[in-house]
């Protein structure tokens, strides 16, 4: 019999094994355990057919239909699984830890492979993920207006040994109307949570975990409310950097993209800019006056960010003026203040 593991033990075992997700491709695409390989027992259409049969004709008929579908797949599954395993245990799961994963585990174990099963399936794993966000997390927030280079600062801090989670990196989005440009498609909010959970698993909760200041939504991704509430209540190191330093940075990041894409991004904040500023931004864009475009959009983004900052407890905010967008200079200026931020 395959060894049955709790969600936490299953995740721990994945460092020395291979996770096979036997749910349908559609279920996997929506969200999955990071590092898992899609190994579907049924295609999306086949799963729908079996489900319909179960509702209309009962379990026995649905099982018969399922067997007729998977029969020709057994040998190819075993062959593929052996290539994937390469001597490592196969960690198998489905949605609830029921018939799909149980059947696949039986087949693979019968073929001589070492198999472990996730008790409760992906549903139990998701419960573990959500419970993790309810526990106190020692978050510290790096704040600053748009174009302050916060992501680059955090990545440099990570190189220097600080605990950092790049929320925008996980979300594949920089957080503004322009934030999707040049990045991979965004994950679902559920997948974002899964990846965030795995990042947190490797953190030492006796030390600060640094993240960037974000609104609850990063592009189309919505942060888990428990995690976001902790982010909003965490101490903030706010980098106060004048627009004269931020504008060249924004031009460098975004002017490389086609004007049509930039115009579409500006369209998204048309109402917030106001008709006059919107038309001015488009005119400057057409003329290639990218710094002026950035200056116009910053009028909105700076106000929006400062409004959000004002909603925080002022005693939790430490301000630091920096007169540079050079990441090394910024980090050198920040480091003496990091210990101070832990006292809040």
WONOR-V605523 format. One line per field, one symbol per residue. psi: psi as a letter, one per 40 degrees, with the letter a starting at -180 (. if undefined). A space follows every 50 residues. Layout:
psi = ???
//
This chain:
psi = hihhiiddddddeedeahhhheiiddddddiihheihhghdiiddddddd ddddddeidddddddddddedeeddddddddddddfeiihhhiadefbdd ddddddddddeeihhiihheadddddddddddedihhgihhhiiiheefd dddddddddeeihhhgddddefieeadeeeheiiiiiidddddddddddd deiheeiihhiihiidhgbehhihddddddddeiihhhhhhidddddddd ddddeeiiddddddddddfddddiddddddddddddeegddddddddddd dddddddddeeihdeehhihhhfiehdddddddddeeddddee.
//
